[in-house]
Amino acid sequence: MSPVRVEPVDAGAIWRVTFGGAAGNVIDRAMMAELTRVFAEAREARDLKAIILTGSGGHFSFGASIQEHLPEHVGEMLADFRGLILAIFDCRRCIIAAVEGHCLGGGLELATACHRIVAAAGATLGQPEIALGVFAPIASILLPERIGRPRAEDLCLTGRSVNALDALQIGLVDQVVETAAADAAVDWARAHLSSRSASSLRWAIAAVRADLSARIRTELPRLEALYLRDLMGTHDAAEGLQAFLEKRPPSWRNS
């Protein structure tokens, strides 16, 4: 059974895309491949105007697989995640992340790649990679774009999480709702996009994201190289990941 479910709404003008099934909707390489496939199919859907992206089971995502961050897997994982982010940019449809529960790490990177984030009142968002001794390449580009460099540095360097209202205040999310976030996202798409031309929306999305799309394509491979060549050569990166998997505090050497 696919970990990604697509539900067409309003005669295919909107897709509700729900991913997950495993605990915390961890984004592993199999999940990345399925989501990449869905966004590639979305690019060919002539009448599609908006995609509502949400996690199953009460959470958006706890983040990318920690097992796949280990040295023997991390290069392939980073390449697959980059492929997913580029598929989001290339599909040229308005994508709205509907966030319930936890939206952390790679989950927040995925949400930040979307055009709009709608969060339930009880949601928690954060970029905690630094607590594991690593950093978030995608967030290092997309978070400053969304919330400005000082606030992005706060989240990336401290690893702290924020609640939905604080996220709204700093511009990390665009709307906080007391109802189901996915339903509110559908309502927003209907109110603001349904009367627009699908083809014109595609060109508007391509235009407004042209500079960011170009930066992702050039800067993200450089950050991945920094991650693989330099960061993963340190003791502390391996120690932080292993400590998390072993459910113990890390023993840092600061090297």
GIDAMO-V343742 format. One record per helix or strand. SS is the DSSP state (alpha for helix, beta for strand). FROM is the first residue (numbers start at 1). LEN is the number of residues. If there is no record, write none. Layout:
BEGIN
SS_FROM_LEN ; SS_FROM_LEN
END
This chain:
BEGIN
beta_4_6 ; beta_14_6 ; alpha_23_3 ; beta_27_1 ; alpha_29_15 ; beta_50_6 ; beta_61_1 ; beta_64_1 ; alpha_67_3 ; alpha_74_18 ; beta_94_6 ; beta_102_3 ; alpha_106_7 ; beta_116_5 ; beta_124_3 ; alpha_128_5 ; alpha_137_11 ; alpha_149_10 ; beta_161_3 ; alpha_164_6 ; beta_175_3 ; alpha_181_12 ; alpha_198_11 ; alpha_210_24 ; alpha_235_11
END
